[in-house]
Amino acid sequence: MSYPLETPRMTPIRRISVVVDVEDPMTPAMTLEEFTRLFGEEPKPPRYRILTIEVLVCPEDDSVVLVSECAECPRFIRRSGDFIICLPSRARVY
């Protein structure tokens, strides 16, 4: 009896740069692109910090997750550059 091997899925990782004002906690965080468009300049430390958040769309349930959450999934194989490699779902809908 032989079982066909399924090709692992490669899901791209998206990086979102967020600017945070550390002096005024009531100021909402905004993307780096939005900050430069509104203020016309790059954020200057020490008042502003740039955080990079890595997210992806989970192929299992189509929800947005942090890349660090993938390590808890039993289908996770490894991270390779800007991709997460995981096993395909066993349950198929035809």
WOBEL-V251114 format. One line per field, one symbol per residue. ss: DSSP state (a for helix, b for strand, c for the rest). psi: psi as a letter, one per 30 degrees, with the letter a starting at -180 (. if undefined). A space follows every 10 residues. Layout:
# WOBEL-V251114
ss = ???
psi = ???
This chain:
# WOBEL-V251114
ss = ccccccccbb bbcbbbbbbb bccccccccb baaaaaaaac cccccccbbb bbbbbbbccc cccbbbaaaa aacccbbbbb ccbbbbcccc cccc
psi = kkkkkkklkj kkkkkjkkkk jffjffkkkl leeeeeeefg lkkklfekkk kkkklljkfe ghlkllefff ffkffkdlkj cglkklklke kkj.
